[in-house]
Amino acid sequence: MPARPRKRWTVALIAAAVLTLGCGALPDPALPEESASPPAAPQTTPTAKVDGTKTVGEFQEDAKDAVGLAERYWSAVFEASDVAFRPVAAIRPYRSNGELACGSEPIPAENAVYCPAGDFIAYDADWAVTAFRRIGDAFVFYLLGHEYAHAVQARLGIEHRYGIDHELQADCMAGAYLGDSVRRGDLSLDKGDLDEFRSGLLAVGDPEDQPWFAPESHGTVAQRTDAFFSGYEKSLKACDLS
């Protein structure tokens, strides 16, 4: 996709105390290789180094690129509003249920979370690599973009009465980060990558019969898809950050 002029997006920001950066190392999950053909890979410029394979090494590169792209994006957004920005303190992959905790709460397997108590993003490495192999590496950029959005919500002091509103806003913010990065020329998507985003949202949507007010609710497939692509197409003005 051809590069377009770089844009800056300004939102109303609230200053908050932030920890300094300390990135965690990515483990090497010992997973069997899938037999399916490799998905198309998103290409970022100048950050990504992707080759269309499904190896753990490529997952590591994509995860690193996704976090770096998010840091640069949100740094520019904060800078445009004359507010200092510090990145998330750490990225912490884990391998088993309860291996990490957020405060006193064990982090469950097959999950990805932002922990405000320690200012870190954690994800189940085996689960994330499996999703990467089945859906494609565009999913990695969505997954980590969503969790980074939660970190930004914490920095802005954003709270919601219902968890679903917090999650859908994070989906919108993840969409804005990716859409704006494409428009700036920092991220180039191959044909099929938007479908990978849709497949990822299909995989993480709530069951249709789950109560919307349940604490664990994140939104149905339709709700999450609408939130993500509203941000992707309309930028942060669609995400109600004021």
C-alpha positions as CSV (number, residue, x, y, z in Angstrom):
1,M,0.0,0.0,0.0
2,P,1.5,3.4,-1.0
3,A,2.5,5.7,1.9
4,R,0.3,8.8,2.6
5,P,1.3,12.0,4.3
6,R,2.0,11.7,8.0
7,K,-0.8,13.0,10.2
8,R,-1.0,13.8,13.9
9,W,-4.2,13.1,15.9
10,T,-4.9,15.2,19.0
11,V,-7.1,14.1,21.8
12,A,-7.8,15.6,25.2
13,L,-5.2,14.0,27.6
14,I,-5.0,13.7,31.3
15,A,-1.5,13.5,32.9
16,A,-0.9,10.3,34.9
17,A,2.1,8.7,36.7
18,V,3.8,6.1,34.4
19,L,6.5,3.6,35.0
20,T,9.5,3.4,32.8
21,L,9.9,0.8,30.0
22,G,11.3,-2.7,30.7
23,C,10.5,-5.1,28.0
24,G,10.3,-8.8,28.8
25,A,11.8,-11.6,26.7
26,L,9.6,-13.7,24.5
27,P,9.8,-17.4,25.2
28,D,10.1,-20.1,22.6
29,P,6.9,-22.2,22.8
30,A,7.5,-25.8,21.7
31,L,4.4,-26.2,19.6
32,P,3.9,-28.6,16.6
33,E,4.0,-26.9,13.3
34,E,0.6,-26.5,11.5
35,S,0.2,-28.1,8.1
36,A,-1.9,-25.3,6.7
37,S,-0.3,-22.9,4.2
38,P,1.2,-19.7,5.7
39,P,-1.0,-16.6,5.9
40,A,-0.2,-13.3,4.2
41,A,1.9,-11.1,6.4
42,P,1.5,-7.4,7.2
43,Q,4.5,-5.4,6.3
44,T,5.5,-2.4,8.4
45,T,7.8,0.3,7.3
46,P,10.4,0.7,8.6
47,T,9.9,-1.5,11.6
48,A,8.6,-4.9,10.5
49,K,10.6,-7.8,9.3
50,V,8.1,-10.4,8.3
51,D,8.4,-13.2,5.8
52,G,5.0,-14.9,5.7
53,T,6.0,-18.0,7.6
54,K,4.5,-19.3,10.9
55,T,7.6,-19.8,12.9
56,V,8.0,-18.8,16.5
57,G,10.8,-16.5,15.4
58,E,8.4,-14.6,13.1
59,F,5.9,-14.4,16.0
60,Q,8.6,-12.8,18.2
61,E,9.5,-10.3,15.5
62,D,5.8,-9.4,14.9
63,A,5.1,-9.0,18.7
64,K,8.2,-6.8,19.0
65,D,7.1,-4.7,15.9
66,A,3.5,-4.4,17.2
67,V,4.6,-3.1,20.6
68,G,7.1,-0.7,19.0
69,L,4.6,0.6,16.6
70,A,2.0,1.1,19.4
71,E,4.6,3.0,21.5
72,R,5.5,5.3,18.7
73,Y,1.9,5.9,17.8
74,W,0.7,6.8,21.3
75,S,3.8,8.8,22.0
76,A,3.0,11.0,19.0
77,V,-0.7,11.3,20.1
78,F,0.4,12.4,23.6
79,E,3.1,14.7,22.2
80,A,0.5,16.4,20.0
81,S,-1.4,17.4,23.2
82,D,1.8,18.5,25.0
83,V,1.7,15.6,27.5
84,A,4.6,13.4,28.2
85,F,4.2,9.7,27.4
86,R,6.1,6.7,28.9
87,P,5.6,3.3,27.4
88,V,4.3,0.3,29.2
89,A,6.8,-0.9,31.8
90,A,7.0,-4.5,30.6
91,I,5.8,-7.1,28.2
92,R,5.5,-10.5,30.0
93,P,4.8,-13.7,28.1
94,Y,3.9,-16.7,30.3
95,R,3.3,-20.4,29.7
96,S,0.9,-21.7,32.4
97,N,-2.1,-20.8,34.4
98,G,-1.2,-18.6,37.4
99,E,2.4,-18.3,36.4
100,L,2.0,-14.5,36.6
101,A,-0.3,-12.4,38.8
102,C,-1.8,-8.9,38.5
103,G,-1.6,-7.7,42.1
104,S,-3.1,-10.7,44.0
105,E,-5.1,-12.1,41.1
106,P,-3.5,-15.0,39.1
107,I,-3.6,-14.4,35.3
108,P,-5.4,-17.3,33.6
109,A,-4.1,-19.4,30.7
110,E,-5.2,-18.6,27.1
111,N,-5.4,-14.9,27.8
112,A,-3.8,-11.5,27.2
113,V,-4.2,-8.7,29.7
114,Y,-3.0,-5.3,30.7
115,C,-2.1,-5.2,34.4
116,P,-2.4,-1.7,35.9
117,A,-0.9,-2.8,39.2
118,G,2.5,-3.5,37.6
119,D,2.0,-1.5,34.4
120,F,2.7,-4.6,32.2
121,I,1.1,-6.5,29.3
122,A,1.0,-10.3,29.7
123,Y,0.0,-12.9,27.3
124,D,-0.1,-16.7,27.2
125,A,2.7,-17.4,24.7
126,D,1.5,-20.8,23.6
127,W,-2.1,-19.6,23.0
128,A,-0.8,-16.5,21.2
129,V,1.4,-18.4,18.9
130,T,-1.4,-20.9,18.1
131,A,-3.7,-18.0,17.2
132,F,-0.9,-16.4,15.1
133,R,-0.5,-19.7,13.1
134,R,-4.3,-20.2,12.6
135,I,-5.4,-16.6,12.0
136,G,-2.3,-14.8,10.7
137,D,0.2,-12.2,12.0
138,A,-2.2,-9.3,11.6
139,F,-3.9,-10.8,14.7
140,V,-0.7,-10.2,16.7
141,F,-0.9,-6.5,15.9
142,Y,-4.6,-6.4,17.0
143,L,-4.0,-8.4,20.2
144,L,-1.2,-6.3,21.5
145,G,-2.8,-3.1,20.2
146,H,-5.9,-3.8,22.2
147,E,-3.9,-4.4,25.4
148,Y,-1.8,-1.3,24.8
149,A,-5.0,0.6,24.5
150,H,-5.9,-0.5,28.0
151,A,-2.6,0.9,29.2
152,V,-3.5,4.2,27.6
153,Q,-6.9,4.2,29.2
154,A,-5.2,3.8,32.5
155,R,-2.8,6.7,31.8
156,L,-5.8,8.9,30.8
157,G,-7.8,7.9,33.9
158,I,-10.6,6.5,31.8
159,E,-13.1,4.4,33.7
160,H,-16.4,2.8,32.7
161,R,-19.3,1.6,34.8
162,Y,-19.5,-1.6,32.7
163,G,-16.6,-3.6,31.6
164,I,-18.0,-4.1,28.1
165,D,-17.7,-0.3,27.4
166,H,-14.1,-0.4,28.5
167,E,-13.3,-3.3,26.2
168,L,-15.1,-1.9,23.2
169,Q,-13.3,1.4,23.6
170,A,-10.0,-0.5,23.6
171,D,-11.1,-2.2,20.4
172,C,-11.8,1.2,18.8
173,M,-8.4,2.5,20.0
174,A,-6.6,-0.6,18.6
175,G,-8.4,0.1,15.3
176,A,-7.3,3.7,15.3
177,Y,-3.7,2.8,16.1
178,L,-3.6,0.4,13.1
179,G,-5.7,2.5,10.7
180,D,-3.7,5.7,11.4
181,S,-0.4,3.8,11.1
182,V,-1.5,2.6,7.7
183,R,-2.5,6.1,6.6
184,R,0.9,7.5,7.9
185,G,2.8,4.9,5.9
186,D,4.2,3.2,9.1
187,L,2.2,0.0,8.4
188,S,1.5,-1.6,5.1
189,L,-1.1,-4.3,4.9
190,D,-1.1,-7.1,2.3
191,K,-4.3,-8.3,0.6
192,G,-6.2,-10.4,3.1
193,D,-4.9,-8.7,6.3
194,L,-8.2,-6.9,7.0
195,D,-9.8,-10.3,6.8
196,E,-7.3,-11.5,9.4
197,F,-8.4,-8.7,11.7
198,R,-12.0,-9.9,11.2
199,S,-11.1,-13.5,11.9
200,G,-9.3,-12.4,15.1
201,L,-12.4,-10.5,16.2
202,L,-14.5,-13.5,15.4
203,A,-12.3,-15.6,17.7
204,V,-12.6,-13.3,20.7
205,G,-16.2,-12.2,20.6
206,D,-18.6,-13.1,23.4
207,P,-21.3,-15.8,22.9
208,E,-24.5,-14.2,21.8
209,D,-26.3,-15.3,25.0
210,Q,-23.8,-13.9,27.4
211,P,-25.3,-10.9,29.4
212,W,-23.8,-7.6,28.2
213,F,-23.5,-6.5,31.9
214,A,-21.5,-9.5,33.0
215,P,-18.1,-8.3,34.4
216,E,-16.2,-10.5,31.9
217,S,-18.1,-9.3,28.9
218,H,-16.0,-7.8,26.0
219,G,-18.7,-7.6,23.4
220,T,-20.2,-9.8,20.7
221,V,-18.5,-10.4,17.4
222,A,-20.6,-7.7,15.8
223,Q,-20.0,-5.2,18.5
224,R,-16.2,-5.8,18.6
225,T,-16.0,-5.7,14.8
226,D,-17.9,-2.4,14.7
227,A,-15.8,-0.8,17.4
228,F,-12.5,-1.9,15.8
229,F,-13.4,-0.8,12.3
230,S,-14.9,2.5,13.5
231,G,-11.5,3.3,15.0
232,Y,-9.7,2.0,11.9
233,E,-11.7,4.1,9.5
234,K,-12.4,7.3,11.6
235,S,-9.3,7.4,13.9
236,L,-9.5,8.3,17.6
237,K,-12.5,10.7,17.2
238,A,-14.6,7.6,17.0
239,C,-13.4,6.3,20.4
240,D,-14.9,8.9,22.8
241,L,-11.6,9.7,24.7
242,S,-12.7,13.1,25.8
